[in-house]
Amino acid sequence: MAGRDNSKIQASFTVSRPLAPRHAVRIAISGSRLLFEQQPIQGRTKMQGVQETALTTPLVGHGALPRASGVALSARVCSVLRSGTATARFTGQLVDLIARQVPVALRLSELGRAPVAAANYERFCRILAREISAAGLSPANVELTLDAKLLQPEYAWDRRQCHLGRGPVNFLLDEGALADASQMLQLWRLRVEDCIRVAFWPLAASACPLLSAERARHVLPGTGLQAPAQSAWILASFDVSRHLGQDGEVDYDMMQYELSRLLDSADALHDATRWPTPAMRQDAWFNRRVAVRVRGLADFMQRLGYDPGCHRTLAHLHRLLGDVRKILLRRSQTLARRSETLPAIAASSPCLGMAPGPSR
């Protein structure tokens, strides 16, 4: 990116081990329709690799090139509803993003206590529908994300359909929500709805020991990927089944070549993308996040003759995904040598407060 001062970053990390990668990498894996979640591997293009949760909308289409993610916005409902000015400011920003064809997912919070929460939620949905429709746009494309413990899931889904039309609703669960049998039963009944997603994991952890875990209480639109608010991701897709030969052996050389090219393309796209909000532009520079969806796992296991219910199959998948992770992180480290270490790592370096010299 233009205007980067690489010298300071390189000086701070000349003795760092392990080598800091260039990206925050996270991997998301999917079999056929269901997606099995693995912890994010964050190097420095933050590769938020194999993670999705019961996706109905693909992270990236088959054979598609890497693309930029949509926007995960926070919506403090009571604050938005407090005055006409606050409502106009929030809906104006939202309508502007939708008009620019930017996918949007709203993370709803501060709904108030029951039964006020239900009334505030319905009022908020009505306002969104009115303002978005007044601009000649469709409100059905706006995703909603909320804690399952805030509202009854069936009520939230019904009101969303009534005012905004059918569209994704992401329910976030944690230890407290899991204790509510009524809510869990409602989510079970809603499992047949294509637009309902349930997410359990509250943190995005990193495989890089230099990075701390992050709160991931938002969901990126169109992906089911849990992430921090207004984080900027490059989304990519990789089909492992294409790298299994007729003899049942994995072509690791070709897999390494394609994954390296994929990460190179994603890295270049980070710098070329015009992110829609200032927060996303800052995050793109600071974290360089990349999400890689690993596809074709079911075909891969079927061609090897593995039983999907056998522990041996899980062990084989674990080794395969470990190989994918290693290839991506090694490539990220190579890119860091050519340009700069991830700024998020540089900013947290203990060397920053030390004077130049042998101790640093």
Secondary structure as UniProt FT lines:
FT   TURN            2..3
FT   HELIX           6..12
FT   TURN            13..15
FT   STRAND          24..30
FT   STRAND          35..36
FT   STRAND          46..47
FT   STRAND          49..50
FT   TURN            62..63
FT   STRAND          67..68
FT   STRAND          71..76
FT   HELIX           77..81
FT   HELIX           84..99
FT   TURN            100..101
FT   STRAND          104..109
FT   TURN            114..115
FT   HELIX           116..134
FT   TURN            135..136
FT   HELIX           139..141
FT   STRAND          143..147
FT   TURN            148..150
FT   HELIX           153..164
FT   STRAND          169..172
FT   HELIX           175..178
FT   HELIX           181..189
FT   HELIX           190..192
FT   TURN            194..195
FT   STRAND          196..199
FT   STRAND          203..204
FT   TURN            209..210
FT   STRAND          214..215
FT   STRAND          218..219
FT   TURN            221..223
FT   STRAND          226..227
FT   TURN            229..230
FT   STRAND          233..239
FT   HELIX           240..243
FT   TURN            246..247
FT   HELIX           252..272
FT   HELIX           278..287
FT   STRAND          289..295
FT   HELIX           297..304
FT   TURN            308..309
FT   HELIX           311..338
FT   HELIX           343..347
FT   HELIX           350..353
FT   TURN            358..359
//
